Amino acid sequence: MNDLIGPASTRIAAEIRGRIRSGELVAGERVPSTREITRRWGVAMATASKVLATLKEEGLVHTRPGVGTVVAGTSSSRLRGSARPRGAEATLSKERIVAAATAVADKEGLDALSMRRVAVELDVATMSLYRHVRDKDDLLTAMVDAAFGEWRAPPPRSGAAWQALLTEAARELWQIFRRHLWLAPAYSVTRPLIVPSGLGYSERVLATLLDRGLKPATAFSMHLILFNFVRGFATSLEMEATAEADTGVTADEWMDVQKPALDALLADRDVPAFRAVLDSFEPDGYDMDLDQLFETGLSYLLAGFGRPK
């Protein structure tokens, strides 16, 4: 019977959309979360996620860290598709489009990014964007290029050890991933986007490794390993930010909630080493600090680089 009136995600999105346009849900107010949608409408989590993705694509809602998905601060005239001022389109440029798209992705993630949403942010017609970028993929490539363009080579220091130079380069890259949480999941190491701005980091790392007398193939492998170490850790940043926004629960709070389940899991299992480690964290528990884990892992990795095979 439900199929006769459209897919569940379409019907639920229409209902929430109507509440937004009627003013029942106002800018900044939370809309139902994925969990609430599954509970209220009796649908699967995938369907609930599709509902919110649809509303984000339309620019009606966005994710606010620590709060959840809220109604976007968009005027009703824009929702009805009113005409945009010509002045905004006259000053449109690829740089402005990339900056607006990056701002959306920084605040709400790549799921919220669409050509229509960028047009709304810039107060221009969606089609006017295509005079500057071919499509969304072209826009994402430009965003990645702009993000990596923020990397600045630390000033040269006479006599600096190679480990110190690589540490500085990796820390600078980590900060870029921290500012743009969408960047790490969007970038593939095996099929990388070819962007000019990435050459600065690569050149500094490769030059440092070659200066040690390493073979080019060894230096390039170490360069990829170091980059993917930083990128891999950074993917956890977005996952944690999303989880905290959806639930309002921090990683430490989540671990506290899970402790009874973990204790029950270990009750009848012969894992003395694991139990001893957990017991050593009492009474405060383990501090899940990603920045500290990054620094520790980086030091271990570079120590290994000192003994190449």
C-alpha positions as CSV (number, residue, x, y, z in Angstrom):
1,M,0.0,0.0,0.0
2,N,2.8,2.4,0.8
3,D,4.3,2.0,-2.7
4,L,1.1,3.5,-4.1
5,I,2.0,6.8,-2.6
6,G,5.7,6.7,-3.2
7,P,8.8,5.4,-1.3
8,A,8.9,5.9,2.4
9,S,11.9,8.3,2.3
10,T,10.0,10.5,-0.2
11,R,6.9,10.7,1.9
12,I,8.8,11.4,5.2
13,A,11.0,14.0,3.5
14,A,7.8,15.7,2.1
15,E,6.3,15.8,5.6
16,I,9.3,17.4,7.2
17,R,9.7,19.7,4.3
18,G,6.1,20.9,4.7
19,R,6.7,21.5,8.4
20,I,9.7,23.7,7.6
21,R,8.0,25.7,4.8
22,S,4.9,26.2,7.0
23,G,7.1,27.7,9.8
24,E,6.3,24.9,12.2
25,L,10.0,24.2,12.2
26,V,12.1,27.4,12.2
27,A,15.7,28.1,11.4
28,G,18.1,26.6,13.9
29,E,15.5,24.2,15.3
30,R,16.3,20.5,15.3
31,V,14.6,18.2,12.9
32,P,14.0,14.5,13.6
33,S,17.3,12.6,13.8
34,T,17.8,9.3,11.9
35,R,17.1,7.4,15.1
36,E,13.9,9.4,15.7
37,I,12.8,8.8,12.1
38,T,13.3,5.1,12.4
39,R,11.3,5.0,15.6
40,R,8.5,7.4,14.6
41,W,7.9,6.1,11.1
42,G,9.0,2.5,11.5
43,V,11.6,2.5,8.7
44,A,15.1,1.3,8.4
45,M,18.2,3.4,9.3
46,A,19.1,3.6,5.6
47,T,15.7,5.1,4.8
48,A,16.1,7.6,7.6
49,S,19.5,8.6,6.4
50,K,18.1,9.1,2.9
51,V,15.4,11.4,4.2
52,L,18.0,13.7,5.9
53,A,20.3,13.5,2.8
54,T,17.4,14.7,0.6
55,L,16.6,17.6,2.8
56,K,20.3,18.6,3.0
57,E,20.6,18.3,-0.8
58,E,17.7,20.8,-1.0
59,G,19.4,23.2,1.4
60,L,16.6,23.0,3.9
61,V,18.7,21.5,6.8
62,H,22.3,21.2,7.8
63,T,24.3,19.5,10.5
64,R,25.4,21.5,13.5
65,P,28.2,19.9,15.6
66,G,27.1,19.1,19.1
67,V,23.4,19.7,18.2
68,G,22.4,17.5,15.3
69,T,20.5,18.3,12.1
70,V,18.7,21.6,12.2
71,V,16.7,23.8,9.9
72,A,19.0,25.9,7.7
73,G,18.7,29.7,8.1
74,T,17.3,30.1,4.6
75,S,14.6,32.7,3.8
76,S,11.2,31.5,2.5
77,S,11.6,33.5,-0.7
78,R,14.7,31.4,-1.5
79,L,12.8,28.2,-0.8
80,R,10.2,29.2,-3.3
81,G,13.0,29.8,-5.9
82,S,12.6,33.6,-6.2
83,A,14.9,35.4,-8.6
84,R,18.5,36.2,-7.5
85,P,20.0,39.6,-7.9
86,R,22.1,40.0,-11.0
87,G,24.9,41.7,-9.1
88,A,25.7,38.5,-7.2
89,E,26.1,36.6,-10.5
90,A,28.2,39.4,-12.1
91,T,30.8,39.1,-9.4
92,L,30.8,35.3,-9.4
93,S,34.2,33.5,-9.7
94,K,35.5,30.0,-9.3
95,E,37.4,31.2,-6.2
96,R,34.1,32.4,-4.6
97,I,32.3,29.2,-5.5
98,V,35.1,27.0,-4.0
99,A,35.2,29.1,-0.9
100,A,31.4,28.8,-0.4
101,A,31.4,25.1,-1.1
102,T,34.3,24.6,1.3
103,A,32.4,26.5,4.0
104,V,29.4,24.3,3.6
105,A,31.5,21.1,3.7
106,D,33.5,22.3,6.8
107,K,30.3,23.0,8.7
108,E,28.0,20.2,7.6
109,G,30.1,17.6,5.7
110,L,30.2,16.6,2.0
111,D,26.7,15.0,2.3
112,A,25.3,18.5,2.6
113,L,27.2,19.8,-0.5
114,S,25.3,20.2,-3.7
115,M,25.4,22.7,-6.6
116,R,22.1,24.0,-5.5
117,R,23.2,24.5,-1.9
118,V,26.3,26.5,-3.1
119,A,24.1,28.6,-5.3
120,V,21.8,29.4,-2.3
121,E,24.9,30.4,-0.2
122,L,26.1,32.7,-3.0
123,D,22.5,34.0,-3.8
124,V,22.8,33.1,-7.5
125,A,21.1,30.8,-9.9
126,T,22.3,27.2,-9.8
127,M,23.1,27.2,-13.5
128,S,25.4,30.2,-13.2
129,L,27.9,28.0,-11.3
130,Y,28.5,25.9,-14.4
131,R,30.1,28.8,-16.2
132,H,33.0,28.3,-13.7
133,V,33.0,24.6,-12.7
134,R,32.0,21.7,-14.9
135,D,30.2,19.7,-12.3
136,K,30.3,18.6,-8.7
137,D,33.3,16.4,-9.2
138,D,35.2,19.3,-10.7
139,L,34.1,21.5,-7.7
140,L,35.4,18.8,-5.3
141,T,38.8,18.7,-7.0
142,A,39.1,22.5,-6.7
143,M,38.1,22.3,-3.0
144,V,40.8,19.6,-2.4
145,D,43.4,21.8,-4.3
146,A,42.4,24.8,-2.2
147,A,42.6,22.9,1.0
148,F,46.1,21.4,0.3
149,G,47.1,24.9,-0.8
150,E,47.0,25.9,2.9
151,W,50.0,23.7,3.6
152,R,53.0,25.9,4.3
153,A,56.5,24.5,4.4
154,P,58.1,25.2,7.8
155,P,61.0,27.6,7.4
156,P,64.4,25.8,6.7
157,R,66.5,25.2,9.8
158,S,70.2,24.6,9.3
159,G,71.3,21.3,10.7
160,A,67.8,20.2,11.5
161,A,67.4,16.4,11.8
162,W,65.4,14.7,9.1
163,Q,62.9,13.4,11.8
164,A,62.2,17.0,12.9
165,L,61.6,18.1,9.3
166,L,59.2,15.2,8.6
167,T,57.4,15.8,11.9
168,E,56.9,19.5,11.1
169,A,55.6,18.6,7.6
170,A,53.2,15.9,9.0
171,R,51.9,18.2,11.7
172,E,51.1,21.0,9.2
173,L,49.2,18.4,7.1
174,W,47.3,17.2,10.2
175,Q,46.1,20.7,10.9
176,I,44.7,21.0,7.4
177,F,42.8,17.8,7.9
178,R,41.6,19.1,11.2
179,R,40.2,22.3,9.7
180,H,38.5,20.4,6.8
181,L,37.1,17.2,8.3
182,W,35.7,16.1,4.9
183,L,39.1,16.2,3.2
184,A,40.6,12.9,4.5
185,P,37.6,10.7,3.5
186,A,37.4,12.5,0.1
187,Y,41.0,11.8,-0.9
188,S,42.2,8.5,-2.1
189,V,45.8,7.4,-1.9
190,T,45.6,4.7,-4.5
191,R,43.6,7.0,-6.9
192,P,44.6,10.5,-5.9
193,L,43.2,13.6,-7.3
194,I,45.9,15.4,-9.3
195,V,46.1,18.8,-7.7
196,P,49.0,21.3,-8.0
197,S,48.9,22.3,-4.4
198,G,49.8,18.8,-3.2
199,L,53.3,19.2,-4.6
200,G,54.6,21.4,-1.8
201,Y,54.1,18.8,0.9
202,S,55.4,16.0,-1.4
203,E,58.5,17.9,-2.4
204,R,59.5,18.7,1.2
205,V,59.1,15.1,2.3
206,L,60.8,13.5,-0.7
207,A,63.7,16.0,-0.6
208,T,64.2,15.3,3.1
209,L,64.2,11.5,2.5
210,L,66.5,11.7,-0.6
211,D,68.9,13.9,1.4
212,R,69.4,10.9,3.7
213,G,70.7,8.9,0.8
214,L,67.7,6.7,0.4
215,K,66.8,5.1,-3.0
216,P,64.1,7.0,-4.9
217,A,61.7,4.0,-4.6
218,T,62.2,3.7,-0.9
219,A,61.8,7.5,-0.4
220,F,58.5,7.4,-2.4
221,S,57.2,4.5,-0.4
222,M,57.9,6.3,2.9
223,H,56.3,9.4,1.5
224,L,53.1,7.5,0.8
225,I,53.2,5.7,4.1
226,L,53.6,9.0,6.0
227,F,50.8,10.7,4.1
228,N,48.4,7.9,4.6
229,F,49.2,7.7,8.3
230,V,48.2,11.3,8.7
231,R,45.1,10.9,6.4
232,G,44.1,7.6,8.0
233,F,44.1,9.2,11.5
234,A,42.2,12.2,10.1
235,T,39.3,10.0,8.9
236,S,38.5,9.4,12.5
237,L,38.0,13.1,13.1
238,E,35.0,13.3,10.8
239,M,33.5,10.1,12.0
240,E,33.7,11.4,15.6
241,A,32.4,14.8,14.8
242,T,29.4,13.2,13.0
243,A,28.7,10.8,15.8
244,E,28.8,13.5,18.4
245,A,26.5,15.8,16.3
246,D,24.0,12.9,15.8
247,T,24.0,11.7,19.4
248,G,25.2,14.7,21.5
249,V,27.6,12.2,23.2
250,T,31.4,12.6,23.3
251,A,33.8,9.7,22.7
252,D,34.7,9.6,26.4
253,E,31.0,9.6,27.4
254,W,30.3,6.9,24.9
255,M,33.1,4.7,26.3
256,D,31.6,5.2,29.8
257,V,28.2,4.1,28.6
258,Q,29.7,1.0,26.9
259,K,31.7,-0.1,30.0
260,P,29.0,-2.5,31.4
261,A,28.7,-4.2,28.0
262,L,32.5,-4.5,27.8
263,D,32.7,-6.0,31.3
264,A,30.0,-8.5,30.4
265,L,31.9,-9.4,27.2
266,L,35.1,-10.1,29.1
267,A,33.4,-11.9,32.0
268,D,33.8,-15.4,30.6
269,R,36.8,-14.9,28.3
270,D,40.4,-15.8,29.0
271,V,42.0,-12.4,28.0
272,P,44.3,-11.5,31.0
273,A,46.5,-9.1,29.1
274,F,43.5,-7.1,27.8
275,R,41.9,-7.1,31.2
276,A,45.1,-6.0,32.9
277,V,45.4,-3.0,30.5
278,L,41.8,-2.0,31.1
279,D,42.2,-2.3,34.9
280,S,45.3,0.0,34.7
281,F,43.0,2.8,33.4
282,E,40.8,2.9,36.5
283,P,39.3,4.9,38.0
284,D,39.3,7.6,35.2
285,G,39.3,5.4,32.1
286,Y,41.3,5.7,29.0
287,D,41.7,9.2,27.5
288,M,40.7,8.9,23.8
289,D,42.7,11.9,22.6
290,L,43.2,11.7,18.8
291,D,45.7,14.5,18.8
292,Q,47.9,12.7,21.3
293,L,47.5,9.4,19.5
294,F,48.6,11.1,16.3
295,E,51.7,12.5,17.9
296,T,52.6,9.1,19.5
297,G,52.0,7.2,16.3
298,L,54.0,9.7,14.3
299,S,57.0,9.3,16.6
300,Y,56.8,5.5,16.3
301,L,56.5,5.7,12.6
302,L,59.5,8.0,12.1
303,A,61.5,5.8,14.5
304,G,60.8,2.9,12.1
305,F,61.8,5.1,9.1
306,G,65.2,5.3,10.8
307,R,65.8,1.6,10.2
308,P,64.7,1.0,6.5
309,K,65.2,-2.4,5.0
